[in-house]
Amino acid sequence: MSLLKGGVFLWSACGYTALSVASALAFFALARWAGEAPPLAVWGGAAWVFILSMIISMPLTTAWARRRGGRRGDR
């Protein structure tokens, strides 16, 4: 019943971290390209997007990794 068994925890952690970093970088790039916001607002917005996408993607990628890891019977 452990998440550590089979590397599920590692795969899900890498997945949601990569997804969150990509979202924050996309926000940062688009905000800098638009060029209307001050730099502090761009950095703060990128941090906010990173935090929110971590909150949203953690349970989603963990459930996906569990199903992908062949643990369908442990619900």
Summary of the structure (lengths in Angstrom):
residues: 75
radius of gyration: 16.0
end to end distance: 9.4
largest distance: 51.6
contacts: 188
relative contact order: 0.21
helix: 80%
strand: 0%
